[in-house]
Structures are given as structure tokens and as C-alpha cells.
Amino acid sequence: MKYLLMVYGNQEKWDSCPAEEWPGIVARQEAFNARYRGTGELLGAYGLADAAAARLVRRGGDGAPAVTDGPYLETKEYMASFYLLDCESEERALEIAADMPLAGTDPVEVWPILHESAGDV
């Protein structure tokens, strides 16, 4: 079954991290990514741009797109990265989420993916 892991943050939080700590943070996350890519359970890992770069698209009554600044929800925290897993069970997805380096300081949301219409990833 596939699962989506989501990590939240904000620019203020990233800016508060000392620059000399970033290489270690990135190295630990890359080791996590490599470990679970190696098992075949990590299908993809994606870091998102700052919320200031998000856009909302709606279709107006005339069918023309209306684009505005995002994100959709106005909150301090926003989805900063997401990971797509293919695991044998929810328990395994939770184990992998708990092994994520950021899980020591930030919660990781785990969502089962119930429908897939774009074909196999």
C-alpha cells in the first residue's frame, strides 16, 4: 500500500537554524532517503519551495483560470516536504516515518493513499 509522509515547517524556522548545521541535517536526510530507496519502499522525496512561491488556481465562471498567491490555508506552518512510500503495512509506514531524522523535532503526518488514477509510480 502507498503512504504519503508530510513534514511541515516555515521560513522563520529554517532561517533560525545555524548555517553550519545545514550540511549535517541534509546528510542525515539523504542517508534516510538512500536507506529506504534501497529497500524499494521510498518511491520519491520532494522538498517544496517557500510558501511565498505557492499559487492557487481556480476556474472562473467563464472557464478562464484565475491565479492568486497561495497557499490555500493561511497558517504559520505549511507543508515543506513530502515522501511517497510503498510499504507492506501501515505499521511499516509508521516505522519509516519515526526513522525520519526530522521526526525527532517535528511531527511527520502519515496518510494512506486510497486511490491511484495516474497509473503505477
QUIMOUR-V730609 format. One record per residue. N is the residue number from 1. RES is the residue in one letter. PSI is psi in whole degrees, 0 to 359 (NA if undefined). Layout:
N_RES_PSI, N_RES_PSI
This chain:
1_M_149, 2_K_147, 3_Y_146, 4_L_124, 5_L_132, 6_M_135, 7_V_135, 8_Y_158, 9_G_195, 10_N_162, 11_Q_322, 12_E_318, 13_K_313, 14_W_320, 15_D_334, 16_S_347, 17_C_127, 18_P_138, 19_A_325, 20_E_346, 21_E_338, 22_W_316, 23_P_321, 24_G_319, 25_I_313, 26_V_319, 27_A_318, 28_R_320, 29_Q_321, 30_E_324, 31_A_318, 32_F_310, 33_N_314, 34_A_319, 35_R_312, 36_Y_340, 37_R_321, 38_G_327, 39_T_349, 40_G_2, 41_E_335, 42_L_112, 43_L_332, 44_G_150, 45_A_127, 46_Y_124, 47_G_137, 48_L_156, 49_A_169, 50_D_152, 51_A_334, 52_A_340, 53_A_352, 54_A_147, 55_R_148, 56_L_136, 57_V_127, 58_R_157, 59_R_125, 60_G_174, 61_G_334, 62_D_2, 63_G_353, 64_A_143, 65_P_142, 66_A_117, 67_V_129, 68_T_168, 69_D_145, 70_G_193, 71_P_175, 72_Y_311, 73_L_133, 74_E_93, 75_T_164, 76_K_318, 77_E_146, 78_Y_164, 79_M_121, 80_A_329, 81_S_160, 82_F_156, 83_Y_137, 84_L_121, 85_L_155, 86_D_104, 87_C_165, 88_E_336, 89_S_164, 90_E_322, 91_E_319, 92_R_319, 93_A_321, 94_L_322, 95_E_314, 96_I_317, 97_A_319, 98_A_335, 99_D_347, 100_M_132, 101_P_321, 102_L_344, 103_A_344, 104_G_339, 105_T_339, 106_D_143, 107_P_151, 108_V_119, 109_E_139, 110_V_120, 111_W_125, 112_P_142, 113_I_115, 114_L_329, 115_H_142, 116_E_115, 117_S_352, 118_A_8, 119_G_177, 120_D_141, 121_V_NA
